[in-house]
Amino acid sequence: MIYFTSDWHFSHKNIVKFCPTFRKPFESLDKMNDELIDIWNATIKPDDVVYNLGDVSFSHDLKEIEKVLSRLNGKHHLILGNHDNLIKRHKERFLTQIKNDGNPMLSSINDYLKLTLKESKHTLILSHYPIDEWDGCHKGYYHLHGHIHDRMAKVKGKILNVGFDLHGRFLTLADIDEFLQELPNLSHFGGDDEIVLNADVMTNKEIIRQELLKINGLL
């Protein structure tokens, strides 16, 4: 099976304060990590494929990150998030070490991935952050992201936050189809967000400034 997820935040003591729906307080980080690992491995088997869209760990200790990743089942593909800097700096270390289930600790590490799978008729655009207009949005490409935990990006089109804190589970391709297949493709041009520009650059500057204020609710 192929699964998608994001933002597990192993070793993050305070994450339960921000995202309490599917998390509970623990007396130690070790106990919290053990619980999350059990949740992961209850679904993911060694032959399964996982696309994890970032922020796998909050730890600043390389060995602590390795300790957790070595226990996670599956062929684990990581899209780097803003808390994955240690992994980014030590890519080869994570790509070459073998974990408990016989797979590499991480099967791939990318900042961004355009993914075509024989199991899906939709091209997938994977990134940690939600993108306002992504590659192929007008063609019906699916955009999967994380970063915003239990919230949803206010972006039209076939876009989905696959985060653990929003769903409380891994998502399959069938789950993603169920969420996105009826949503419209996103057009690059002709939408209600276009502004009328002016050939005079200084007039245009003021138009842009006013639009920025409107977008941010300051007008």
N, C-alpha and C positions, 0 to 999 in steps of 0.2 A: 504493500500500500504506500501511497504518497500522501504526506501530511504537510500542513503549513501552520506556523505559529510565530509568536514574537514576544519579546519583553518578559522573559521569565524572572529576571533580576535575582538570580541566586546570590546569596550573601548580602542582601539588602535588608537591614534590620527594620527600617521605617516604611517599607513598601506597603505593609498592611494598613498603615494610617491613611495612605492615599488611595488604595484600591482594596477595600475590605471584602468585596462580594465573594470572591473565590479564595481568599487567603484568611489565615487566622494567626493570632499571636503565638509566638513560641518563646520558651525560656532561653534559647540559645540559637545562634546562626546554624550550628551543626544540625540541630533538630529540624529547623526550618528547611534546610537543604535536603535532609533525608526525606521529609514529607514531599517536597517538590519532585525529587528523584523518583519516589514511589509513584507519584501521579504520572510522571512522564513514562516510566517503564510499564505501567499498567496498560497503556495503549500501544506504545512503540516497541516493536520486536526487532531483533538484530538485522533482519533483512528489509525492514521498512526504510523508506527515504523521508527525511525531514528537512524542509526548507524553513529555517529559523531566521526571521527578519530582524534580528538585532537585539542588543542589550541582554546577552545571555547571562552576564554576571556583573555585579556591582563591586566585586572585590578588586583591590589594588595589589593583590598578592598572586603572582604567577602560579605558584604551586597550589594555591587554593582553587584557582580556576581549573587547573588541570585535574585536581582531585575530584571536582564535580563532573567535568566533562568525561572523565574516564569511566564513569558509572552510568552514563546515559546511553540507552540502546539506540541503534539505528545508524544509517548512513546520513550523517549530520552535516548539512550544507548551511553555512552561516553568511548572511548578509550583514555587514558590519553596522553597528549602531554607535551612538555617541558615547556609550560606556564600554566599548570593546577595544579601546586603544592598546591595551597590553597584548591582546590577541593580534591586532594589526601589526604591532612591532615585532612579533615573534611568530609570524605565519608558518615558517618551515617547521618549527617545533610542534605546532598543533597539527600540521598536515602529515607529519611523518611518524608521530607516536601512535602506537596501537592501544586501543582501550579494551576494557574487559570483555566486550562482545566480539572482539576480533577485527573490528573496523578501525580505520584511522580516527583519531580523536576528533578531527574535523575533515570531512571529505572534500570540501572546497571552502574558500573564503573570498568574498567579493564585496565591493561597495554597492554594486548595482548589478542586476542580472535580467537579461531578456531571455525568457525561457520558453522553449517549444517542447511539448511532451506528446508522445504518441497517444497517451491516454486522454488528451484534451484537444478539442478543436479550437480552443482559444489560445493565442499567444499570451504569456503572462509577463508583466513588468513588475519586478520585485525590487523594492528599496525599503530602507528603514523608515524614511520620512514620507509622508503623503505628498504627492506631486499634483499641482493644480491642472496641468496639461501634460500628459505622459505620451511617450512614443506609441503611436497607433491608437490613441483614444478615439479617433474618428472612424477607425476600422473595427472597433469592438474589442480591442485588446483589453484584457483584465489587468487592473493595477492593484497589487496587494502590497500592504505596508504595515508598519507598526508604529512605535514611538509614542502614541497618544494614549496608550493603556486602555482604559475603559470608556474612552470617548470615540466619537465618529467624526471624521473630517467632513466639513460642510462643503463638499465638492460634488458636482453633478457627474453622472456617467458611471461606468462600470468599475468602481473603486471600492475596496474593502479593507478595513483594519482587521488583521487576523490575530490580534493580540490575545494572549491568555487572559488578561484581566477583563476583556470584553466578553469573551465566549466561555471561558472556564474549561476549555477543551481544545484539542487539535481539530483543524478543519481538513476535510478531504476535498478532492476535486468536485465531488457531487455536492458537498455543502456549498462550495463557492459558486457553482452553477446555480444552485437554488437561490442564493442571495442576488446574483448579478445578471442572470441571463435575460430577465425581463426589463432591465434598466436600459435607457437609451444610450447610443453612442454619443460621445462628446464632440461637438463640432468646434474646429479651431476658430472659425470666423462667423460673423452674423448673429452672435448672441446678444443678450440684453446687457452685457458688461462692456460693450464697445463705447468709446467716447468720441465726440466730434472734435477733431484736432484743427489747428489753424496753421497756415503757412508761415505766419510770423512767429519766429522762435520764442520771443519774449512773451507774446500772448499765449503761446502753447505752454510755456513754462508755468504760467498761472493756472491754466486749465488743468494741467497735471497735478499741481499742488492742491487745487480744490478737490479733485477726484480722490487723492490720497486722504484728505481730511474726511470726505464722505465715507469712504471705505472703512475708516476707523471710527465712525460714529461721532466725529467732532464737528459736523455741520448738520 
